């Protein structure tokens, strides 16, 4: 069983796609697409209830 992608987690928790969410929160969507999650991005995602590894 595959883990859901960050894009799917963001879409299910918020009404935004990953690019729109990142623009709104000031994050780099390209790094998230590639799988890199910075400390700042992790804090923002966890604040919105999105758990990342």
C-alpha positions as CSV (number, residue, x, y, z in Angstrom):
1,X,0.0,0.0,0.0
2,X,1.4,3.4,-1.0
3,X,1.5,6.4,1.2
4,X,-0.6,9.3,-0.1
5,X,1.3,12.1,-1.7
6,X,1.7,15.5,-0.1
7,X,-0.5,16.9,-2.9
8,X,-3.3,14.5,-2.0
9,X,-3.0,15.2,1.7
10,X,-3.1,19.0,1.1
11,X,-6.1,18.6,-1.2
12,X,-8.0,16.5,1.3
13,X,-7.3,18.7,4.3
14,X,-7.8,22.0,2.5
15,X,-9.7,23.0,-0.6
16,X,-6.6,24.1,-2.4
17,X,-4.2,22.3,-4.7
18,X,-0.6,22.1,-3.7
19,X,0.6,25.0,-5.8
20,X,-2.1,27.3,-4.6
21,X,-1.6,26.3,-1.0
22,X,2.1,26.9,-1.2
23,X,1.6,30.3,-2.8
24,X,-0.8,31.3,-0.1
25,X,1.5,30.0,2.7
26,X,4.8,31.2,1.2
27,X,6.3,27.8,0.6
28,X,8.2,26.3,-2.4
29,X,5.8,24.0,-4.3
30,X,8.6,22.6,-6.5
31,X,10.5,21.2,-3.5
32,X,7.3,19.6,-2.1
33,X,6.6,18.0,-5.5
34,X,10.1,16.5,-5.5
35,X,9.6,15.2,-1.9
36,X,11.8,17.6,0.1
37,X,10.1,19.1,3.1
38,X,11.9,21.9,4.8
39,X,11.5,22.7,8.5
40,X,9.4,25.8,7.7
41,X,7.2,23.8,5.4
42,X,6.8,21.0,8.0
43,X,5.7,23.5,10.6
44,X,3.2,25.1,8.3
45,X,1.8,21.8,7.1
46,X,1.5,20.4,10.7
47,X,-0.2,23.6,11.8
48,X,-2.9,22.9,9.2
49,X,-3.2,19.3,10.3
50,X,-1.2,17.6,7.6
51,X,1.2,15.0,8.9
52,X,4.4,14.5,6.9
53,X,7.2,12.0,7.7
